Amino acid sequence: MKMASSQGGVGAVTALPNHHLSNGPHWNPGINQHQLHTARSLDRALEDAVCSGTLNLSGRKLRDYPGLCYDLTDTTQADLSKNRLTEIPPEVCLFAPLESLNLYHNCIKCIPETIINLQMLTYLNISRNLLSTLPKYLFSLPLKVLVVSNNKLVSIPEEIGKAKELMELDISCNEIQVLPPQVGRLQALRELNIRRNCLHMLPEELADLPLTRLDFSCNKITEIPPVYRRLRQLQHIILDNNPMQSPPAQVCVCSCVATSVVVCAVFDIWRCMGVSALCNFSMSHAICFLCVVVAFCRSSRQEPSDPSFTMRRKMEHLREEMEQVGLLRQNLESRLKVLLPDDVGAALMDGVVLCHLANHIRPRSVASIHVPSPAVPKLSMAKCRRNVENFLDACKKLGVPQDKLCLPHHILEERGLVKVGMTVQALLDLPASKPTQLSAV
């Protein structure tokens, strides 16, 4: 038996017998108990993988693949996540039966071409790495789940359309600017996560997919393509933190997690109302719209009637209400010669505009009006209520029928703009005395 001399002249140490596991760290005099325990734990994990076909080396701070001396070619599941690997180990690409590969949170910069050997691979998670591109050959694998979030991707290759079996795709938290139209060929795709990228538009081709969940939040999307109303299987659409214009941002804020009912309803309403109505869609409209959706969801569970007919009926009712609100705006602006803000309900809430309208119809109908000032730009609720009550009292005295009068909370709480519109219309229909002109509100 050979002798090994230690450095520094401490003396000679007999080498350990060769019965220890060959791929463990070579023994040296300075090894501590923690390192030894880690080596033994790693050896046990590799031995278990040989027997079970499941390789779990997660969270071991590995820089190199440690299983060179083990026959792991029958491995079906491999978890190498939370390590410090800079590449996909070539040995892993020889695991022909491999079905699941987890490489989350490493330092991998590219995917080798040898990955095409894994023709049984259905699940690949290579998120939180350093990938800048996805190779074309990746999509020749029979993947059903592909997770490549939190990388440095700037584009997706057109070859993605070849992944016919892909059911879940997560490319969130990258720097992707455009989705190729070939994503429309992923006829098995159920979930698509493109959150937190640099997308300015969505491909219309997505409308042909059987998506149940779509997340495109935190991008630069301004419009949902109207053809997305064909996404009949969609259960969740997440679209917050986008500069939305169609549908308006108010709807997106109120319903950042919506259903396919919302998507279809939005575009049906747009179609009925016309694009010109989109400058007039206020927060109160958005809330009203959501109430219609909630009512529809409830009725679809309780009523045996045709859901599509029920939705059309409710949307028609909403369309009529929005037309009446538009008429209210038109009446106020034309009579008072002012331009109201987009949110009519908020503009009327303090009662100032309505009191001026009453005085416009009949001078001094409202003797005293509380108005904002530079020092106090917003009226207290008490003063708002006095203005509203004074307006309604004036309407009664001027001859507005009781059944045409709205209630104070319809104005103060923005809960009944349609009824406010009825009151205003009845006021305007009264025989008019000589009007006075209001130059500014």
Disulfide bonds with the S-S distance in Angstrom:
none
